[in-house]
């Protein structure tokens, strides 16, 4: 599972597919719950990529 910003969503999807070999579920994090940081750049996390 990856937490990522808008800029790194494609990278997170590609990495997930490479590791798990299936399409991930993509969940938008509500604005009031955006407390985690992007795992790639430390910006505000906007999506959770994973199942």
C-alpha positions in Angstrom: 0.0 0.0 0.0 1.3 3.5 -0.9 0.2 6.9 0.2 0.9 9.5 -2.5 0.3 13.0 -3.7 -1.3 13.9 -7.1 2.1 14.1 -8.7 3.2 10.5 -7.8 -0.1 8.6 -8.3 1.2 6.9 -11.5 4.5 5.9 -9.9 2.6 4.4 -7.0 0.3 2.4 -9.3 3.2 1.1 -11.4 5.1 0.0 -8.2 2.0 -1.7 -6.8 1.4 -3.6 -10.1 5.1 -4.6 -10.3 5.0 -6.0 -6.7 1.5 -7.5 -6.5 0.8 -8.2 -10.2 -2.8 -7.0 -10.1 -4.6 -3.6 -10.3 -4.7 -1.6 -7.1 -7.7 -0.1 -5.5 -7.3 3.7 -5.4 -8.9 5.6 -2.6 -9.1 9.4 -2.4 -8.3 10.6 1.2 -10.9 13.2 2.4 -9.4 16.6 3.0 -10.1 16.4 6.7 -8.2 13.1 7.0 -5.1 14.1 4.9 -2.6 13.8 7.8 -0.1 11.4 6.1 2.6 12.5 3.7 3.5 11.2 0.2 6.0 8.3 0.5 7.9 9.7 -2.5 8.2 13.4 -1.8 6.7 14.2 1.6 4.0 16.5 0.2 0.4 16.0 1.6 -0.9 12.5 0.8 -4.0 12.6 -1.3 -4.5 8.9 -2.4 -4.0 5.5 -0.9 -3.0 3.0 -3.6 -3.4 -0.6 -2.7 -6.0 -3.3 -1.8 
